């Protein structure tokens, strides 16, 4: 965009002195800050590129392990755990959000205590607690009728699913509750006026309207879950980071294997980001700004 020197032109294409607009000198803005920031960014990127090019990185090893069966298996386990943990977290989150909005004080306080505990303790601690549950409950079931050893049930997969899913439910419940609260109170009153039960009103009237507020943060949580699954490597769940660690412990190609893991994480996150944008646009229909 350019600026015009002199006073504002009057009607008819001339300024107050009678000079035609076409005869005025146009001076472009110099955007010094824009050029400076671009130069700084290019310098940093160049420095990083030189560092990687001169570093002791065996790039052929990176290409070789991009198709390694162990890495691909870990990638599959990461995607599967992300989907299952988020499904569990969303189911729990919606349920707890409804409980938090209940007028029953027992139900309300129980949901609040759940959110407080699982948001107030580290996720890594929760994973370790689930993985070592057998130290507290050696057997699960009904005594005298049906019992099974806890170590046979709480495998690394089950411990990771419970730890990630239940923890995610605490955060999702607050997102869903915020979505419910964003809907105008008149919608609740209108549903009650026609005799619609509260849960039915939430499902058929409130939740569809709240989705516009719920989807963006839940999408961010889904993308975060892809990376959070790496914590499950601590309890020996064979996700992608665990697979790469096992390989570089054997061949000492640490940076190379970490680069492979980073590439696949970026690919998965990029795909999910595109899907998230499409879902957001779908639920934003009728409320989108031009």
N, C-alpha and C positions, 0 to 999 in steps of 0.2 A: 504494500500500500504506500502511496506517496502523499506528501503534504504540499500545500500551496503557500508560498510566501506572500505576505501582504494582508490587506484587510479582506473581510468577507465580501464576495461579489454581490452586486445587486441583481434584481430581476432583469432578464433580457440578456444574460451572458456577459455582462460587463461589471467591473468593480466600481466603487463610488467615484474614482478618478476618471472613469470613462475608458479604461484600458480593457481590451478584450481578454477573456479568460485564456484563449489560446496563446496569447502573447506573454503570459506570466511564466516565470521560471519554476519548474518542478524540481524539488530536491528530495531524493529518496532517503528514508531513515537508514541509519548506518547499522543498527542492531549489534552494537559492540558486545553486549552481554551474550547474545546468541553465538557469535563467532568464538568468543572466549571459552564458553562452556563446551562447545563442540571441539575446540582444540584440546581442552583438558581431557575430555572423554577419549578422543582419538589417541592421545599420548598414553593414557592408562591402558587402553586396549593394545596399543603397540608394545608397551612394556610387558604386558602379560603374554602376548604372542611370542616375543623374543625369549622370555623366560621358559616357556614351554618348548620352544624350538631348540634351545640350548641345553635344556635339562636332560637328565639321563632317563628318557622315556622311550621304551621300545614300542613304537607305534604299530609295527607288524603284529605284536602280541595283542594289542587292542583289537585289531581287525580279526585276529584268529579267535579270540574268546567271545566276540559278539555273537557267534553262532554255536558256542559251546552248549552241549546238552544240559549240563548242570546249571548254567546261567539261565537258560530258557525255562527250565523246570522251576527255578527260583522265581523267575518273572511270573510264571503262571500261578504259583502259590501266592505271590504278592497281590496279583489282581483278584484272585479268588477270595483271599482274606479281606481285602478292601471291600468287595461287594457284600460278603456275608456280615462283616462287622458293621458296615453302614446300614444294612437292612435291619439288623438287630437293634442298632442304636436308634434308628428312626422309629421302629415299632415301640421301643421303650420310651423314647422321647415324647411321642404323641400321647401315650398313655399317662406318663407322669405330668405332662402339661395340663391335661384334663383334670388330673387329681389335684394339681396346684390351684386350679380355679374352682374347685369344689367348695361348697359351703359347709361340708362335713369337716370339723376341725381335725379329727383323727386322720382322715385321708389326706388332708392338706399338709399336716405336720409330717406325716410319713414321707410324702413326696419331697417336702423340703429337706428332711434329714438325708434322704437318698442323694439329692443334688449337692448338699453341703459336703457329704463324705467323699463322693467320687470326683467332685471338682476341687476339693481341698487337699487331696493326697496325690502324690506323683503317679503318673501312669505306670512308670517302671516298677514302682513299689507294688501296685495292684497286680501287674503281671506276675511278679515273683510270689505274691500271696496266693494267687490262683494256682500257680505251678506247684507250690508246696502245700496245697490244701490237705494232702494226706497226713501231714504232721498234726493237724487239728482234728480231722475226721478220717480215721484210718479206713472206715468202711462207710458206704452209702447204701441206703435202702431202709427197709422195715425190719428191725431186729426180730429174729425168730421166723420170719417169713421169706424175706428176700434181701440178701446182702451181697455187695460186690466191693472189691477192693478199690479204693479211691485212685490208686496209682494206675489202675487199668482203665479208668474213665477219664481222668484229667491228663490227657496226653498233651504234648506241646501245642498241637493244633487246637484242642478244646480250650486249653488255658489261654492261648492267644485270642481266640474268638470271644471268650467270656470277658477277658480283660479289656480288649479293645472295644467290643460292642457295648458293654455295660457302662464303661467310662464315656463313650460317645453319647450314650443315651442321656446322661446328665447335662451335657452341653446342648444337645438337640432339643431337650425339653424346654430350655430357656428360649431358644430360637422360636419354637412353635408357640410358646406362651406369648412371646412378643408379637407374633403374627396374629394370634387371636385378639390381643388387646388393640391392635391397629385397626380392627374392624369397628365401624361406628356402633355405638351402643343401641342405636335405633334398629339395627338388624336383629339383635337379640330380642328386643321388645316386640318387633314385628312377628318373629317366629313364635314367641310366647302368646301373642294375641290371636294367632290362628290355631292355638292348641298343639303346636309341635313340641314333642319332648326335647329336653335340653341336648341330649346326645345326638338325636336326629338333626336338630338345628345346627349343631357343630359340624356334622358330617356333610350336610346338604347345602347349607347356606354360609356358615362362617368360614369353614376350611377352604372352600374354593376361592373366596375373596382374600383370605390370608396368605394364599400360596405366593402371591406377588411379593410379599415381604419375606416369606420363609425360604423360597428357592435360592436366592443369592448366597446367604450365609451357609445354608446346608450344602450348596455346591462347593463353597470354599472348604467346608469341613471334609467333604469327600476327597477333594484334592489333597488336603492335609493328611487324610487317612492313608493315602498311598505311601507317603513318606513315613508316617508314624508306624506302619507295620514293620519298619526296620528295627524297632525296639524289641520285637518278638524274637530277634536273633539271640537275645540274652537267655531266653528259655528254650533255645535249640529248635525253634520252629524254622524250617528250611525255606525261608523267603530269600529274596534276591541278595540282600546284603550278607546273609549267612552263607549263601553259596559262594559269593566272591571271597569272603574271608577264608573259607576252607581251601580255596584254590591258591590264594596268595600266601597262605601259611606254608603251603607245600613248595611253591616255585619262586617265592620272594618277589614277584612282580606286583608290588603293592599298588603303586600309582596306576599302573596299566589296568588292573582289575577294578579299581575304584572309578576310573574313567568309564569303563564299560557299564558299571552300575549306574553312574550318573547319566549316561546317554539313554539308557532304558527308562529311568525315572522321568527324564525330560519328555520322552516320547509319550509315555502314559499320561502324564500331566497335561501335555498339549492336546491330546485327544479329548480328555475329560473337560478341558477348558472350552473347546469348541462346542461340545454337547451342552455344557452349562449355559453358554450364551444363547443357544437355540431354545432351551427350555425357558430361560428368563424372558426372551422375546415372546414366547407363546403365552405365558401368564401375564405379561405386561400389556396385552392387547386391550385397547380401550383406554389405557392410562399412559400410553407412550407420548413423550414430548417430541414435537417436530424439531 
